[in-house]
Amino acid sequence: MKEKIRVVCKEGKSLSQEALISKLNPIIRGWANYYRHSVAKEIYGSVDNYTWKCIWNLCISRHNNKGKKWVKNKYFDNKWIFKTGKHELYRMSTTKIKRFIKVKGSEHPFNGNNDYWNKRMYQNKDMALHTINNQESKPQM
């Protein structure tokens, strides 16, 4: 992950700010969404930090005759977010961690315990939609 970010930043020295954001965002967002079910909040923060350092070094190297305050004002907003008027670099630490609700070992959908499954569906609306769609597509016996 960090290697991809480093390569994009090195190869993107001549890219505009919007083009660099559009190259980095799919990489960062895809990795964040893939691992959002695991315990990855600290890793998200470290990747955000690494990404920020790579972009900061890229901006400083682009304008080596300008001051750091000038570079900050050109590329970052007041909260140090790398953005243009339309585009903003995605930060992994903003990704919400979603936990799976484990199924009890003795439960399965066909044992007749509808109270348990209705409670699960009410707690996890994504699972409820998925289960309802799958049940509608199954043929009746």
Secondary structure per residue as TSV (DSSP state, phi and psi in degrees):
chain	resnum	aa	ss	phi	psi
A	1	M	-	360.0	-53.1
A	2	K	H	-64.7	-33.1
A	3	E	H	-63.3	-42.4
A	4	K	H	-62.8	-42.5
A	5	I	H	-63.6	-42.9
A	6	R	H	-62.9	-42.5
A	7	V	H	-65.3	-43.6
A	8	V	H	-62.9	-41.4
A	9	C	H	-66.6	-39.3
A	10	K	H	-68.6	-43.5
A	11	E	H	-75.1	-19.8
A	12	G	G	-94.0	22.8
A	13	K	G	-61.6	-30.9
A	14	S	G	-98.1	-2.0
A	15	L	S	-75.8	153.7
A	16	S	-	-72.2	168.5
A	17	Q	H	-62.8	-42.6
A	18	E	H	-64.6	-40.5
A	19	A	H	-66.2	-39.4
A	20	L	H	-64.9	-42.1
A	21	I	H	-63.8	-42.8
A	22	S	H	-68.4	-23.1
A	23	K	H	-81.8	-37.2
A	24	L	H	-80.4	-35.9
A	25	N	H	-57.9	-45.9
A	26	P	H	-62.8	-35.1
A	27	I	H	-65.7	-49.9
A	28	I	H	-67.8	-46.8
A	29	R	H	-65.6	-41.1
A	30	G	H	-62.7	-45.3
A	31	W	H	-65.6	-40.4
A	32	A	H	-65.0	-43.0
A	33	N	H	-68.7	-33.9
A	34	Y	H	-66.1	-40.2
A	35	Y	T	-100.8	14.0
A	36	R	T	-71.6	-12.6
A	37	H	T	-89.5	-5.9
A	38	S	S	-103.7	176.7
A	39	V	S	-84.8	91.8
A	40	A	-	-131.4	15.0
A	41	K	H	-62.9	-40.9
A	42	E	H	-66.7	-39.5
A	43	I	H	-64.3	-41.1
A	44	Y	H	-57.5	-43.5
A	45	G	H	-64.0	-40.1
A	46	S	H	-69.7	-35.2
A	47	V	H	-69.3	-38.8
A	48	D	H	-60.1	-43.4
A	49	N	H	-62.6	-44.8
A	50	Y	H	-63.5	-43.4
A	51	T	H	-61.9	-43.9
A	52	W	H	-61.8	-42.8
A	53	K	H	-63.4	-42.2
A	54	C	H	-62.3	-44.1
A	55	I	H	-68.9	-39.4
A	56	W	H	-61.8	-46.0
A	57	N	H	-62.8	-37.3
A	58	L	H	-63.7	-44.6
A	59	C	H	-65.8	-41.4
A	60	I	H	-64.3	-40.5
A	61	S	H	-70.5	-29.2
A	62	R	H	-66.3	-36.2
A	63	H	T	-126.3	65.5
A	64	N	T	-72.5	-12.4
A	65	N	T	-97.8	2.4
A	66	K	S	-105.2	161.6
A	67	G	-	-80.2	162.6
A	68	K	H	-65.9	-33.3
A	69	K	H	-66.1	-39.3
A	70	W	H	-64.3	-43.6
A	71	V	H	-62.7	-43.1
A	72	K	H	-61.2	-43.9
A	73	N	H	-67.6	-31.3
A	74	K	H	-74.2	-43.3
A	75	Y	H	-105.7	-22.4
A	76	F	B	-121.6	154.9
A	77	D	-	-91.5	-168.5
A	78	N	T	-65.5	-24.0
A	79	K	T	-97.2	15.8
A	80	W	-	62.1	38.3
A	81	I	-	-100.9	128.1
A	82	F	B	-73.4	109.0
A	83	K	B	-156.0	160.0
A	84	T	-	-110.7	-167.3
A	85	G	S	-64.0	-37.5
A	86	K	S	-102.8	-37.3
A	87	H	-	-108.4	149.5
A	88	E	B	-138.6	139.0
A	89	L	-	-69.6	129.3
A	90	Y	-	-71.5	134.0
A	91	R	-	-103.8	127.1
A	92	M	G	-62.5	-31.9
A	93	S	G	-68.0	-10.9
A	94	T	G	-84.6	-8.8
A	95	T	S	-72.1	129.1
A	96	K	-	-79.5	136.6
A	97	I	-	-83.1	125.1
A	98	K	-	-109.0	123.4
A	99	R	-	-93.6	143.0
A	100	F	-	-80.5	142.0
A	101	I	-	-91.8	120.1
A	102	K	-	-71.8	145.5
A	103	V	-	-87.2	137.1
A	104	K	-	-60.3	144.5
A	105	G	T	-60.7	-28.7
A	106	S	T	-91.8	-3.1
A	107	E	-	-100.8	142.0
A	108	H	-	-150.4	160.4
A	109	P	T	-63.4	-18.3
A	110	F	T	-105.3	13.1
A	111	N	S	-91.0	0.9
A	112	G	S	88.7	1.6
A	113	N	-	-88.6	75.9
A	114	N	H	-69.6	-27.8
A	115	D	H	-60.7	-43.7
A	116	Y	H	-61.8	-47.3
A	117	W	H	-71.7	-34.9
A	118	N	H	-65.0	-39.0
A	119	K	H	-64.1	-41.8
A	120	R	H	-63.2	-43.2
A	121	M	H	-65.6	-36.2
A	122	Y	H	-67.4	-36.9
A	123	Q	H	-74.6	-33.7
A	124	N	-	-123.0	94.3
A	125	K	H	-66.7	-31.8
A	126	D	H	-62.5	-44.0
A	127	M	H	-66.2	-36.3
A	128	A	H	-61.9	-45.9
A	129	L	H	-63.5	-42.3
A	130	H	H	-63.3	-44.6
A	131	T	H	-66.6	-43.1
A	132	I	H	-63.2	-42.8
A	133	N	H	-64.1	-40.1
A	134	N	H	-68.3	-37.9
A	135	Q	H	-69.1	-34.1
A	136	E	H	-69.7	-29.8
A	137	S	H	-84.1	-12.4
A	138	K	S	-78.9	139.4
A	139	P	-	-71.9	144.8
A	140	Q	-	-79.1	142.3
A	141	M	-	-108.5	360.0
